[in-house]
């Protein structure tokens, strides 16, 4: 008998939240990378990170390559290319540009709106929790993002650079929204491919995209860096590939199969929280009052969302069990 878990549709919200928090903690580190190697361009950062990611994925995927080739169709490879572009290559170039021009706080603010975008799209799925039910969670999310945004944009050092950073962050938000929705739906459909295998395939395709971008980087960016700068760049690229791309993506993909799509977007708030925390440590300062308020509002947003889905899951279980109880 085929169970719900075998079809990939069983939900386990507590475990999903833990996986989402883990992914957020690891992904939050990518906001620091552009600051750690500021001399390098966003395109060079993306290529360095994803060439390493692709190389690691290629080594890990070799033992199961034959099996995966038989499991995937042409449409799956097209989906992998699209998801790799929107969720990795394009997204990280835009995010790096935003961090280097607008700062970590501003970038985190805009990416923090992702739950709203994904939840609105996910609410159209069959059986999804309604937008009206999710309204308190969305309001907390919007209020928290507004607090961070006001703090970043109204700061004395805000300038034309901040506006450029804001535009890049909005574009990154749109790119990652497309990835979050598409990736979740692909994982629900592809029951013969594990989340780890899907992560490695994504790394392989992203690595290929990085190779294609190498000539562009050579034409657009100078390479006159010191040995120390190159060593630091290599260390950051390797860390981002292993910690964020391999481990972070694995946790995110696991989470995507454990929670509904409308809740998937809420989990990205963990990335916002950790990115801000890492930013405060990097800047060696305590959060300001509005930033503390934003932390609390974002946490409330996640908790209310989890509560809504728990209640909805319990309600559906009671409805499903009602016929059996009546027969008993």
C-alpha positions in Angstrom: 0.0 0.0 0.0 1.4 3.4 -1.0 1.5 5.8 1.9 1.4 9.6 1.9 5.1 9.8 2.7 6.0 7.7 -0.3 4.1 10.0 -2.5 6.0 13.0 -1.0 2.8 14.7 0.2 2.9 14.0 4.0 3.3 17.1 6.1 5.4 17.2 9.3 5.3 20.9 10.4 7.5 20.8 13.5 10.3 19.0 11.6 9.8 21.3 8.7 10.2 24.4 10.8 13.5 23.0 12.2 14.8 22.3 8.7 13.7 25.8 7.7 15.5 27.4 10.6 18.6 25.5 9.8 18.5 26.5 6.2 18.0 30.2 7.3 21.0 30.1 9.6 23.2 28.8 6.9 21.8 31.0 4.1 22.1 34.1 6.3 25.9 33.7 5.9 25.7 34.6 2.2 24.8 38.2 3.1 28.2 38.5 4.7 30.2 37.2 1.8 30.0 40.4 -0.3 31.3 42.4 2.6 34.1 39.9 3.3 35.4 40.2 -0.3 34.2 43.6 -1.2 37.0 44.1 -3.8 35.4 41.4 -6.0 32.4 42.1 -8.2 29.0 40.4 -7.6 29.4 38.4 -10.9 32.8 37.1 -9.7 31.3 36.2 -6.3 28.5 34.2 -8.0 30.9 32.4 -10.3 33.3 31.6 -7.5 30.6 30.2 -5.3 28.8 28.2 -7.9 31.9 26.8 -9.7 32.8 25.3 -6.3 29.2 24.2 -5.6 29.1 22.6 -9.1 32.4 20.8 -8.5 31.3 19.4 -5.1 27.9 18.3 -6.6 29.6 16.6 -9.5 31.8 14.5 -7.2 28.9 13.5 -4.9 26.4 12.8 -7.7 28.7 10.4 -9.7 27.6 7.1 -7.9 23.9 7.8 -8.7 24.3 9.4 -12.1 22.9 6.5 -14.1 19.9 6.1 -11.9 19.1 9.8 -12.1 19.4 9.9 -15.9 16.7 7.3 -16.1 14.5 9.1 -13.6 14.5 12.6 -15.2 12.7 13.7 -18.3 13.5 16.7 -20.6 11.0 18.9 -18.8 12.8 18.1 -15.5 16.2 19.3 -16.9 14.5 22.5 -18.2 13.0 23.1 -14.7 16.5 22.5 -13.2 18.0 25.1 -15.5 15.3 27.6 -14.7 15.4 27.0 -10.9 19.2 27.2 -10.9 19.1 30.5 -12.7 16.4 32.2 -10.5 17.3 30.6 -7.2 21.1 30.7 -7.5 23.0 32.5 -10.3 20.8 35.5 -10.9 19.6 35.8 -7.3 23.0 35.9 -5.8 24.4 38.4 -8.3 21.5 40.7 -7.5 21.8 40.1 -3.7 25.5 40.8 -3.8 24.9 44.0 -5.7 22.3 45.0 -3.1 24.5 44.3 -0.1 27.5 46.2 -1.6 25.4 49.2 -2.4 22.6 49.3 0.1 23.9 47.3 3.0 22.9 44.0 4.8 19.9 45.5 6.7 18.3 47.0 3.5 18.8 43.8 1.6 17.4 41.6 4.4 14.4 43.9 4.6 13.4 43.4 1.0 14.1 39.6 1.0 11.9 39.5 4.1 8.9 40.3 2.0 9.3 36.9 0.2 6.8 35.1 2.6 4.1 37.6 1.5 4.8 36.9 -2.2 5.0 33.2 -1.9 2.0 32.9 0.4 -0.1 34.9 -2.0 0.8 32.5 -4.8 0.6 29.4 -2.7 -2.9 30.4 -1.5 -4.2 29.5 -4.9 -3.2 25.9 -4.6 -5.9 23.4 -4.0 -6.5 22.8 -0.3 -4.2 25.6 0.7 -4.9 27.8 3.8 -6.8 30.9 2.8 -5.3 34.3 2.7 -7.9 35.6 5.2 -6.7 33.0 7.8 -3.1 33.9 7.2 -3.8 37.7 7.4 -2.4 38.1 11.0 0.8 36.4 10.0 1.2 38.5 6.9 0.5 41.7 8.8 3.2 40.9 11.4 5.6 40.1 8.5 4.8 43.4 6.7 5.2 45.4 10.0 8.5 43.8 10.8 9.8 44.5 7.3 8.6 48.1 7.5 10.5 48.6 10.7 13.8 47.4 9.2 13.1 49.4 6.0 12.5 52.7 7.9 15.7 52.2 9.9 17.7 51.5 6.7 16.3 54.1 4.4 15.9 56.9 6.9 19.5 56.5 8.2 21.8 59.6 7.9 24.1 57.7 5.5 21.2 56.7 3.1 22.0 57.9 -0.4 21.6 57.2 -4.1 23.5 54.0 -3.4 20.7 52.9 -1.1 18.2 53.4 -3.9 20.3 51.2 -6.2 20.6 48.6 -3.5 16.8 48.7 -3.0 16.2 48.1 -6.7 18.6 45.2 -6.8 17.0 43.7 -3.7 13.5 43.9 -5.2 14.8 42.2 -8.4 16.4 39.5 -6.1 13.1 39.1 -4.3 11.3 38.5 -7.6 13.9 36.0 -8.7 13.8 34.0 -5.5 10.0 34.1 -5.4 9.9 32.3 -8.8 12.4 29.8 -7.4 10.7 29.1 -4.1 7.3 28.4 -5.8 8.8 26.4 -8.7 11.1 24.3 -6.5 8.4 23.4 -4.0 6.1 22.2 -6.8 8.9 20.2 -8.5 9.7 18.4 -5.3 6.1 17.5 -4.8 5.9 16.1 -8.3 9.3 14.2 -8.5 8.7 11.4 -6.0 11.5 9.2 -7.5 14.2 11.8 -6.8 15.3 12.5 -3.2 15.8 16.0 -1.9 19.5 15.4 -1.7 19.7 14.2 -5.3 17.7 17.2 -6.4 20.0 19.5 -4.5 23.1 17.9 -6.2 21.4 18.2 -9.6 20.7 21.9 -9.0 24.4 22.3 -8.1 25.5 20.6 -11.2 23.4 22.8 -13.4 24.3 26.0 -11.5 28.0 25.0 -11.9 27.5 24.8 -15.7 25.9 28.2 -15.7 28.9 29.6 -13.8 31.2 28.1 -16.5 29.2 29.9 -19.2 29.6 33.2 -17.3 33.4 32.9 -16.9 34.1 34.7 -20.3 31.7 37.5 -19.3 33.5 38.0 -16.0 36.9 38.0 -17.8 35.6 40.7 -20.2 33.9 42.9 -17.6 35.9 42.6 -14.4 39.6 43.2 -13.7 41.6 40.4 -12.1 44.4 42.4 -10.6 44.1 41.2 -7.0 46.8 40.3 -4.5 47.5 36.8 -3.5 45.9 37.4 -0.1 42.7 38.7 -1.7 42.6 35.6 -4.0 43.1 33.3 -1.0 40.3 35.0 0.9 38.0 34.8 -2.2 38.7 31.1 -2.5 38.0 30.5 1.2 34.7 32.4 1.1 33.6 30.7 -2.2 34.4 27.2 -0.7 32.5 28.0 2.5 29.5 29.4 0.7 29.3 26.4 -1.6 29.6 23.8 1.1 27.7 25.5 4.0 25.0 27.5 2.1 24.6 25.7 -1.2 25.0 22.1 -0.2 23.9 22.0 3.4 21.5 24.9 3.3 19.8 23.8 0.1 19.5 20.2 1.4 17.7 21.5 4.6 15.4 23.8 2.5 14.5 21.0 0.1 13.7 18.7 3.0 11.5 21.4 4.5 9.7 21.9 1.1 8.4 18.4 1.3 7.3 18.7 5.0 5.3 21.9 4.9 2.6 23.3 2.6 3.6 25.9 -0.1 1.8 28.7 1.8 4.1 28.0 4.8 7.3 27.6 2.6 7.5 31.4 2.2 7.3 32.0 5.9 10.4 29.9 6.5 12.6 32.4 4.6 12.1 34.7 7.6 14.7 32.7 9.4 17.2 33.8 6.7 16.2 37.4 7.4 16.6 37.0 11.1 20.0 35.3 10.9 21.3 37.7 8.2 20.4 40.7 10.4 22.1 39.0 13.4 25.3 38.3 11.4 25.1 41.9 10.2 25.0 43.3 13.7 28.0 41.1 14.7 29.9 42.3 11.6 29.2 45.9 12.4 30.0 45.3 16.1 26.9 47.0 17.4 23.6 46.2 19.1 20.3 46.4 17.2 18.4 49.7 17.4 14.9 49.8 18.9 13.2 49.6 15.5 15.4 46.6 14.6 14.5 44.8 17.9 10.8 45.5 17.1 11.3 44.0 13.6 12.8 40.8 15.1 9.9 40.4 17.4 7.3 41.0 14.6 9.0 38.6 12.3 9.1 35.9 14.9 5.4 36.5 15.6 4.7 36.2 11.9 6.3 32.7 11.8 4.7 31.5 15.0 1.2 32.6 13.9 1.7 31.0 10.6 2.7 27.7 12.2 -0.3 27.9 14.5 -2.7 28.4 11.6 -1.3 25.4 9.8 -1.4 23.2 12.9 -5.0 24.0 13.4 -5.8 23.4 9.7 -4.0 20.0 9.8 -5.8 19.0 13.0 -9.2 20.0 11.4 -8.5 18.0 8.3 -7.5 14.9 10.3 -10.7 15.1 12.3 -12.7 15.3 9.0 -10.8 12.4 7.5 -11.2 10.2 10.6 -14.9 11.0 11.0 -16.2 8.3 8.6 -14.0 5.7 10.2 -15.3 6.6 13.7 -18.9 6.5 12.4 -18.3 3.0 11.0 -16.7 1.9 14.3 
